[in-house]
């Protein structure tokens, strides 16, 4: 939490605070994040000049109070990004230091967090990193014992036993971050159940090193890597179960890249069936073939829900339109994929010409098919295609000053909402209008159902991509609301459409097929809950599973008359 908060403060600082912007010391112990911040013009301040200008961000580890005062005296605007849990330890030390207590700090003497903690001890702080150091300390009349928030849990337990037996009047505060203690315990248990352990994080990160040490005690092969490029996939092909953990300063997008790299292991194994199945899944997802087939299946299901008879051309148009628009948007606006899904980014970079051609052919074929149905369907689809093409285009030129949103994609949350609306129109309203020429209650309800489940699907993928989207400046709905609030919103949307489907079918507003199609949002609800509880990890398998719900809607609809 503290690391994520510090990184978000730094990423949000440009344009909001006085520039130039720098951090006092490295913001966190992760080289990839530091490189990212450098690329955004956020430098590292190693010493305090006599006169300064701009904004300085206090690193997640904190800084001594005198350092903060000196930065302000030098003329800097100071923003404190210290982890709230570190601040809690600082406050404990400062409170008891004013009462005359000595502070015994269990930690690494040269670690920036410990240096900051000592600064709050008012000259009466002592750093120890083992029992031997404790025995060499003077005897204090009154003292407190605290720990660096990322300290080894086992070591601190030994310290507490030492204090209880020798100096029971010393006050002990268990200040190790609960996520640190839980992670060390989880890694210890996980290592027993896997064939190899991957520890992801900076090599100069103390808590990451401790995780690797905990895993090493199991006797299993342990690989400490800073990024997916350091993985030795050949040595891992023999492992059936691989455990992944990461240091506190490792961003989610690095962990996801490691996980996605490990997902590629089936391609390196000899089992032909597994290799073929995984390769098909990956190709279908990367080319947007699977998602477009899902759109066709959703179109078929929507028509049957509305009780109308549509031709294959309506389904075909849905497939072509969705494939064309999704490929085009990935080609023109996929900067976040460099962080969220480097495999996809690499695929689109290598196959730009092929994918651009495929997008144009699909879009053209859709328009031609619509033209064979009449002038109005053609114009309807043409307008939708133009709107889709304009999403990434600069619509308001730079000569108009003071305009914040120059492209549709600049509008916060626009991507998720517009994708859902486009799907809803092409899969439900377009077929209904071309057949009946009007709109009724059934068509409105089915449009809402179609739009809602696509909204849930797209917003869920935005949740998975939050860190990469934030880095490139996208303001998606999850970034605006936060991950937990967004998941609650999606669950609420799914529950509402489940109820709406059942009631609409019960009152014969739509086909009784609605009763069984309610299984689609129910299943999505279960998948989202499984992800939230950590039972499913982001990757190709999860993405494929979510997209399969639309295919399933078509299969259920096709089999319904046979039941």
C-alpha positions as a printed Julia matrix, in Angstrom:
563×3 Matrix{Float64}:
   0.0     0.0     0.0
   2.72    2.48    0.97
   4.76    1.84   -2.17
   1.72    2.09   -4.45
   0.74    5.35   -2.76
   4.23    6.84   -3.19
   4.41    5.92   -6.87
   0.95    7.34   -7.54
   1.88   10.6    -5.76
   4.98   10.89   -7.97
   3.16   10.03  -11.2
   0.41   12.53  -10.45
   2.82   15.32   -9.46
   3.74   16.7   -12.95
   1.28   19.39  -13.93
  -0.15   19.62  -10.4
   2.83   20.88   -8.42
   5.59   23.39   -8.95
   8.3    22.09  -11.28
  10.98   20.81  -11.53
   9.95   17.75   -9.54
  12.39   15.45   -7.76
  12.43   12.84   -5.02
  14.71   13.04   -2.0
  16.7     9.89   -2.61
  15.28    7.01   -4.72
  11.5     6.95   -4.23
  11.47    3.14   -3.77
  13.93    0.28   -4.21
  12.97   -0.76   -7.72
  15.11    0.13  -10.77
  12.22   -0.12  -13.26
  10.07    2.37  -11.37
  13.02    4.73  -10.94
  13.72    4.54  -14.68
  10.05    5.22  -15.39
  10.05    8.31  -13.13
  13.25    9.56  -14.77
  11.57    9.26  -18.17
   8.77   11.48  -16.87
  11.26   14.15  -15.83
  11.29   13.3   -12.1
  14.89   13.37  -10.93
  16.57   12.18   -7.73
  17.91   14.75   -5.27
  20.9    13.32   -3.39
  21.78   16.37   -1.29
  20.08   19.57   -0.16
  21.39   22.68   -1.93
  21.58   26.05   -0.27
  18.88   27.39   -2.57
  16.36   25.21   -4.36
  13.25   25.52   -6.51
  10.38   23.25   -7.46
   8.91   20.29   -5.64
  10.63   17.54   -3.67
   8.79   14.3    -2.83
   9.85   12.54    0.37
  10.48    8.89   -0.48
   8.27    6.05    0.77
  10.87    5.15    3.41
  10.54    8.59    5.01
  13.19   11.11    6.02
  14.43   12.57    9.34
  12.43   15.62   10.48
  15.48   17.84   10.16
  15.8    16.85    6.5
  12.23   17.97    5.8
  12.88   21.28    7.55
  16.1    21.83    5.59
  14.32   21.16    2.29
  11.66   23.73    3.12
  14.27   26.26    4.29
  16.06   25.8     0.95
  12.88   26.89   -0.83
  11.41   23.58   -1.97
   7.72   22.69   -1.95
   7.79   19.43    0.03
   5.3    16.58   -0.54
   5.49   13.74    1.96
   5.04   10.31    0.32
   6.19    8.41    3.41
   4.33    5.13    3.86
   1.59    5.67    6.5
   2.81    2.6     8.38
   6.31    4.06    8.57
   4.81    7.33    9.82
   3.14    5.33   12.6
   6.54    4.04   13.76
   8.01    7.54   13.52
   5.22    8.85   15.74
   5.79    6.11   18.34
   9.52    6.86   18.54
   8.96   10.62   18.7
   6.28   10.33   21.4
   8.44    8.25   23.73
  11.63   10.18   22.94
   9.94   13.31   24.34
   9.24   11.3    27.53
  12.91   10.41   27.9
  12.8     6.86   26.49
  15.64    5.37   24.5
  14.62    3.82   21.17
  15.98    0.42   20.12
  15.32   -0.01   16.39
  15.65   -3.5    14.92
  16.69   -3.02   11.3
  19.43   -2.41    8.77
  21.53    0.55    9.91
  22.07    1.94    6.42
  18.48    1.48    5.24
  16.77    4.85    4.5
  13.73    3.93    6.6
  15.92    3.21    9.62
  17.94    6.41    9.1
  14.63    8.34    9.13
  13.44    6.53   12.28
  16.65    7.37   14.12
  16.0    11.03   13.29
  12.83   10.93   15.42
  14.64    9.51   18.49
  16.03   12.94   19.49
  19.6    11.67   19.66
  18.72    8.64   21.76
  18.22    5.97   19.1
  20.12    2.67   18.74
  20.02    0.37   15.7
  20.51   -3.39   16.06
  20.34   -6.15   13.48
  20.84   -9.2    15.7
  20.95  -10.56   19.26
  24.68   -9.87   19.52
  24.04   -6.16   18.96
  21.39   -6.22   21.68
  23.78   -7.7    24.21
  26.3    -4.93   23.52
  23.79   -2.15   24.27
  23.95   -0.2    27.55
  21.22   -0.84   30.12
  18.51    1.8    29.87
  16.21    3.01   32.62
  13.4     3.03   30.15
  13.36    2.07   26.49
  11.1     1.07   23.63
  11.77   -1.55   21.01
  10.44   -1.15   17.44
  11.25   -2.78   14.13
  11.85   -1.59   10.6
   8.49   -2.19    8.88
   9.99   -4.74    6.45
  12.18   -6.54    9.0
  12.51  -10.33    9.32
   9.62  -11.61   11.45
  11.66  -14.47   12.93
  14.42  -12.1    14.04
  11.97   -9.76   15.74
  10.39  -12.68   17.6
  13.85  -13.53   18.93
  14.33   -9.91   19.99
  11.01   -9.95   21.86
  12.03  -13.13   23.71
  15.39  -11.53   24.61
  13.66   -8.42   25.98
  11.08  -10.37   27.97
  13.72  -12.47   29.67
  16.27   -9.69   30.4
  14.42   -6.38   30.42
  10.7    -6.99   30.96
  10.09   -3.27   31.62
  11.1    -2.3    28.06
   8.05   -1.46   25.96
   7.79   -3.51   22.76
   5.86   -2.33   19.7
   5.27   -4.84   16.9
   5.76   -2.44   13.99
   6.5    -4.9    11.2
   4.02   -4.2     8.4
   1.32   -6.87    8.41
   1.72   -7.39    4.66
   5.42   -8.09    5.24
   4.8   -10.65    7.98
   1.99  -12.3     6.02
   4.08  -12.46    2.87
   7.02  -14.08    4.63
   4.72  -16.69    6.2
   2.96  -17.31    2.88
   6.26  -17.73    1.03
   7.44  -20.23    3.63
   4.27  -22.29    3.19
   4.15  -21.88   -0.58
   7.74  -23.04   -1.05
   6.82  -26.41    0.46
   4.11  -27.0    -2.17
   5.91  -25.93   -5.37
   8.81  -27.11   -7.51
  10.46  -23.67   -7.84
  10.02  -20.16   -6.46
  10.36  -16.89   -8.38
  11.06  -13.82   -6.21
  10.48  -10.58   -8.12
  12.04   -7.32   -6.97
  15.04   -5.03   -6.86
  18.29   -6.62   -5.75
  18.93   -3.73   -3.37
  15.51   -4.17   -1.73
  15.97   -5.54    1.79
  12.5    -7.07    2.12
  12.84   -8.76   -1.31
  16.16  -10.28   -0.22
  14.48  -11.56    2.95
  11.72  -13.21    0.91
  14.37  -14.99   -1.17
  16.11  -16.09    2.05
  12.82  -17.46    3.47
  12.17  -19.38    0.24
  15.73  -20.75    0.19
  15.15  -22.45    3.54
  12.79  -24.86    1.76
  15.63  -26.29   -0.31
  13.68  -25.64   -3.54
  15.26  -23.76   -6.49
  14.79  -20.02   -5.91
  15.24  -17.4    -8.65
  15.48  -13.73   -7.64
  14.76  -11.62  -10.74
  14.12   -7.92  -11.28
  12.14   -8.45  -14.49
  10.79  -11.16  -16.78
  13.82  -10.82  -19.08
  15.97  -12.47  -16.39
  13.88  -15.64  -16.23
  15.63  -18.83  -17.28
  12.61  -20.5   -18.89
  14.62  -23.54  -20.0
  15.44  -24.45  -16.39
  11.82  -23.96  -15.41
  10.24  -26.22  -18.04
  10.59  -29.26  -15.76
   8.68  -27.54  -12.94
   5.0   -28.48  -12.76
   4.11  -25.91  -10.1
   5.86  -22.53   -9.8
   5.38  -20.1    -6.94
   5.68  -16.34   -7.47
   6.21  -13.72   -4.8
   7.45  -10.14   -4.9
   9.0    -7.48   -2.73
   6.97   -4.58   -1.39
   8.53   -2.18   -3.9
   7.72   -4.32   -6.94
   4.9    -2.79   -9.02
   2.03   -4.98  -10.18
   2.89   -4.54  -13.84
   6.32   -6.1   -13.33
   4.77   -9.06  -11.47
   2.21   -9.49  -14.28
   4.95   -9.47  -16.9
   6.76  -12.25  -15.02
   3.53  -14.23  -14.75
   2.77  -13.76  -18.46
   6.29  -14.9   -19.34
   5.77  -18.04  -17.25
   2.45  -18.58  -19.06
   4.52  -19.11  -22.2
   6.17  -22.21  -20.72
   3.7   -24.57  -22.45
   5.15  -23.41  -25.79
   8.56  -24.66  -24.65
   7.36  -28.04  -23.47
   7.11  -31.17  -25.57
   3.45  -31.99  -24.89
   1.96  -31.26  -28.33
  -1.69  -30.93  -27.28
  -0.93  -28.39  -24.54
   1.3   -26.38  -26.87
  -1.31  -26.31  -29.63
  -4.16  -25.35  -27.27
  -2.19  -22.52  -25.69
  -0.98  -21.24  -29.08
  -4.56  -21.18  -30.4
  -5.81  -19.31  -27.33
  -3.03  -16.75  -27.61
  -3.49  -16.2   -31.36
  -7.28  -15.85  -31.05
  -6.86  -13.24  -28.3
  -4.02  -11.26  -29.9
  -5.82  -10.94  -33.25
  -9.14  -10.12  -31.52
 -10.68  -13.07  -33.37
 -12.1   -14.56  -30.19
 -13.63  -11.32  -28.96
 -15.22  -10.69  -32.37
 -16.7   -14.2   -32.45
 -18.08  -13.41  -29.0
 -19.75  -10.31  -30.45
 -21.38  -12.44  -33.13
 -22.65  -14.9   -30.53
 -23.97  -12.03  -28.4
 -25.8   -10.61  -31.44
 -27.49  -13.97  -32.04
 -28.49  -14.23  -28.36
 -29.87  -10.67  -28.32
 -32.04  -11.36  -31.37
 -33.57  -14.46  -29.81
 -34.15  -12.6   -26.54
 -36.08   -9.95  -28.47
 -38.0   -12.62  -30.35
 -36.89  -11.49  -33.81
 -35.55  -13.52  -36.7
 -32.28  -12.18  -38.06
 -30.12  -13.3   -40.94
 -26.52  -14.44  -40.79
 -25.56  -11.01  -42.15
 -26.41   -9.31  -38.84
 -24.14  -11.71  -36.94
 -21.45  -11.31  -39.6
 -21.57   -7.49  -39.33
 -21.18   -7.69  -35.53
 -18.12   -9.9   -35.9
 -16.48   -7.7   -38.55
 -17.21   -4.38  -36.85
 -15.88   -5.44  -33.44
 -12.77   -7.04  -34.91
 -12.0    -3.99  -37.03
 -12.48   -1.46  -34.21
 -10.61   -3.46  -31.56
  -7.6    -4.04  -33.8
  -7.53   -0.4   -34.87
  -7.72    0.91  -31.32
  -4.95   -1.45  -30.24
  -2.79   -0.24  -33.13
  -3.3     3.45  -32.36
  -3.57    3.5   -28.58
  -1.64    0.62  -27.03
   1.1     2.46  -25.11
  -0.12    0.95  -21.85
   0.49   -2.55  -23.25
   4.22   -1.96  -22.84
   3.55   -2.28  -19.11
   0.35   -4.34  -18.93
   1.01   -6.9   -21.67
   4.41   -6.59  -23.39
   3.64   -9.73  -25.41
   0.65   -8.02  -27.0
   2.65   -4.82  -27.54
   5.41   -6.82  -29.25
   2.88   -8.72  -31.39
   1.27   -5.49  -32.63
   4.66   -3.88  -33.25
   5.88   -6.86  -35.32
   2.65   -7.29  -37.3
   1.48   -3.71  -37.86
   0.95   -4.08  -41.6
  -0.91   -7.39  -41.36
  -3.15   -6.19  -38.53
  -3.87   -2.84  -40.19
  -4.83   -4.69  -43.35
  -7.01   -7.12  -41.41
  -8.75   -4.2   -39.68
  -9.45   -2.42  -42.97
 -10.64   -5.61  -44.69
 -12.95   -6.47  -41.78
 -14.34   -2.93  -41.64
 -14.85   -2.79  -45.41
 -16.48   -6.23  -45.51
 -18.87   -5.15  -42.75
 -19.9    -2.03  -44.68
 -20.38   -4.01  -47.9
 -22.52   -6.55  -46.06
 -24.6    -3.74  -44.53
 -25.05   -2.18  -48.0
 -26.55   -5.43  -49.3
 -29.22   -5.01  -46.61
 -30.17   -1.5   -47.72
 -29.07    2.12  -47.59
 -30.13    2.78  -43.98
 -28.18   -0.17  -42.47
 -25.16    0.93  -44.49
 -25.36    4.56  -43.3
 -25.98    3.4   -39.73
 -22.83    1.25  -39.71
 -20.84    3.92  -41.56
 -21.61    6.49  -38.86
 -20.63    3.99  -36.15
 -17.38    3.21  -37.97
 -16.51    6.9   -38.29
 -17.19    7.38  -34.58
 -14.98    4.42  -33.77
 -12.17    5.77  -35.96
 -12.38    9.19  -34.33
 -11.74    7.84  -30.81
  -7.96    8.31  -30.93
  -7.94   11.3   -33.33
  -7.18   14.86  -32.21
 -10.51   16.56  -32.88
  -9.7    19.98  -31.36
  -6.48   21.59  -32.71
  -3.84   23.14  -30.48
  -4.75   26.67  -31.57
  -7.75   26.47  -29.24
  -6.14   27.07  -25.85
  -7.57   26.09  -22.49
  -9.21   22.93  -23.85
  -8.41   19.92  -21.68
 -10.01   17.18  -23.78
  -8.86   17.29  -27.41
  -9.61   13.66  -28.24
 -12.51   11.47  -27.2
 -10.08    9.12  -25.47
  -8.94   12.02  -23.23
 -12.35   12.1   -21.52
 -12.09   10.13  -18.23
 -13.78    6.74  -18.46
 -14.72    7.21  -22.12
 -13.03    4.02  -23.33
 -15.08    1.65  -21.18
 -18.39    3.42  -21.74
 -18.02    3.85  -25.51
 -16.9     0.25  -26.08
 -19.94   -0.98  -24.14
 -22.3     1.31  -26.07
 -20.79    0.3   -29.43
 -21.21   -3.39  -28.61
 -24.77   -2.82  -27.39
 -25.77   -0.95  -30.55
 -24.2    -3.34  -33.06
 -25.34   -6.53  -31.29
 -28.89   -5.56  -30.28
 -30.24   -2.23  -31.6
 -28.86   -2.48  -35.13
 -30.4    -5.92  -35.87
 -33.72   -4.95  -34.26
 -33.98   -1.65  -36.14
 -33.12   -3.25  -39.48
 -35.81   -5.89  -38.98
 -38.64   -4.02  -37.26
 -37.86   -0.39  -38.05
 -38.64    0.74  -34.49
 -37.84    0.32  -30.81
 -39.94   -1.3   -28.08
 -39.53   -2.28  -24.42
 -37.9    -5.61  -25.31
 -35.25   -3.98  -27.5
 -34.41   -1.43  -24.79
 -34.06   -4.12  -22.11
 -31.91   -6.33  -24.33
 -29.75   -3.32  -25.27
 -29.21   -2.6   -21.58
 -28.33   -6.25  -20.92
 -25.86   -6.4   -23.8
 -24.26   -3.07  -22.93
 -24.03   -3.93  -19.24
 -22.21   -7.24  -19.6
 -19.77   -5.7   -22.09
 -19.26   -2.79  -19.68
 -18.5    -5.3   -16.9
 -16.08   -7.18  -19.14
 -14.24   -4.05  -20.33
 -14.09   -2.39  -16.9
 -12.73   -5.64  -15.42
  -9.9    -5.63  -17.95
  -9.29   -1.97  -17.04
  -8.89   -3.06  -13.41
  -6.24   -5.55  -14.47
  -4.45   -2.81  -16.44
  -4.66   -0.02  -13.85
  -0.96    0.55  -13.24
   0.02    0.6   -16.91
  -2.9     2.9   -17.75
  -1.92    5.26  -14.93
   1.67    5.38  -16.17
   0.65    6.49  -19.7
  -1.91    8.94  -18.34
  -5.16    7.11  -19.1
  -8.04    7.99  -16.78
 -10.11    4.83  -16.81
 -13.05    4.2   -14.5
 -10.99    2.0   -12.1
  -8.35    4.76  -11.86
 -11.07    7.3   -11.07
 -12.89    5.1    -8.54
 -10.17    2.78   -7.26
  -9.93   -1.0    -7.62
 -12.21   -2.01   -4.75
 -14.94    0.5    -5.6
 -14.78   -0.52   -9.27
 -15.19   -4.2    -8.43
 -18.16   -3.35   -6.22
 -19.66   -1.36   -9.11
 -19.23   -4.26  -11.55
 -20.76   -6.73   -9.12
 -23.72   -4.39   -8.6
 -24.21   -4.02  -12.37
 -24.16   -7.8   -12.84
 -26.63   -8.39   -9.99
 -29.0    -5.77  -11.42
 -29.01   -7.32  -14.9
 -29.49  -10.8   -13.44
 -32.62   -9.55  -11.69
 -33.72   -7.61  -14.79
 -33.36  -10.67  -17.04
 -35.32  -12.92  -14.73
 -38.14  -10.4   -14.16
 -38.36   -9.47  -17.85
 -38.7   -13.12  -18.79
 -41.2   -13.78  -15.99
 -43.43  -10.92  -17.23
 -42.96  -12.03  -20.88
 -41.37   -8.74  -21.94
 -38.56  -10.75  -23.48
 -38.23  -14.42  -24.38
 -38.15  -17.0   -21.58
 -34.63  -17.65  -22.86
 -33.73  -14.83  -20.42
 -34.08  -17.25  -17.52
 -31.2   -19.42  -18.71
 -29.1   -16.58  -20.15
 -28.98  -15.15  -16.63
 -26.26  -17.76  -16.11
 -23.87  -15.48  -18.09
 -23.77  -12.56  -15.61
 -23.89  -15.08  -12.73
 -20.78  -16.79  -14.09
 -19.03  -13.44  -14.63
 -19.85  -12.51  -11.05
 -18.19  -15.72   -9.84
 -15.08  -15.08  -11.96
 -14.71  -11.52  -10.65
 -15.1   -12.75   -7.07
 -12.5   -15.47   -7.66
 -10.06  -12.87   -8.97
 -10.77  -10.57   -6.03
  -9.99  -13.38   -3.57
  -6.76  -14.28   -5.37
  -7.93  -17.6    -6.84
  -7.31  -16.38  -10.41
  -4.31  -14.46  -11.73
  -4.26  -11.95  -14.62
  -3.1   -13.52  -17.86
  -4.15  -15.24  -21.03
  -6.22  -17.9   -19.26
  -8.25  -15.36  -17.28
  -8.75  -13.17  -20.34
  -9.83  -16.17  -22.41
 -12.25  -17.25  -19.67
 -13.93  -13.83  -19.5
 -14.3   -13.61  -23.3
 -15.75  -17.14  -23.37
 -18.92  -15.86  -21.66
 -20.03  -14.28  -24.93
 -19.36  -17.47  -26.87
 -21.31  -19.33  -24.2
 -24.28  -16.98  -24.67
 -24.44  -17.97  -28.34
 -24.11  -21.69  -27.62
 -26.87  -21.56  -24.98
 -29.15  -19.69  -27.38
 -28.5   -22.18  -30.18
 -29.19  -25.19  -27.95
 -32.24  -23.63  -26.24
 -34.85  -24.94  -28.78
 -33.44  -28.45  -28.35
 -33.95  -28.51  -24.58
